[in-house]
Amino acid sequence: PNKMVLLRLQKRLAASVLKCGKRKIWLDPNEANEISNANSRQNVRKLIKNGLIIKKPQVVHSRARALRFAAARRKGRHTGYGKRRGTANARMPSKVLWMRRQRVLRRLLKKYRESKKIDRHLYHELYLKSKGNVFKNKRVLMEFIHKRKAEDARQRQLADLAARRREKNKVSRARREERIAKKKQDMIDSFAAEDEKKGSSSSSSKKKKKKKQAKEESDA
């Protein structure tokens, strides 16, 4: 009968050379005699090179089912009341949701401030409002900012309009005062001219009178 050769030493040496466990070593059963002659690591290396000793491939632990199940969970399957163990707050803490929301809102405010969409005063006001739970999400905050900016623009427009109107009234008032002053001066000038005229006519009549009297006196 064909006696079976003991290859325990060769398996141990091969495992050491290939840096794996003994269960991963395959020894060619047809070449058992040749393998049994290898009693050193050098000889074992030679046999590995020739393909008489092989390191078995890693046993596959399939993730296919696990991946398929995880994909279904992402869609929302297998998450009914019967599958839940912890409380709602243990499964998704309200603190984590709060932190996420705050980070989203603060990131948006920072971005808007850096791109000069809002000034630092509005930034500070909205930062405190966010902390005070005024905005439930990013969309509400953006709508608030747009509304506020439109309101501010309208206020500025009205202020500019009022300033222009004041300036216009000021100019027209100055023009009116100028016109009244000119009218007054013209009247004063005309009165003065009339008085002068009267004065000159009276003086000429007085001269004539004097001349007449002098003539009469000389005739007498």
Order of alpha helices (4+ residues) and beta strands (2+ residues): alpha-beta-alpha-alpha-beta-alpha-alpha-alpha-alpha-alpha
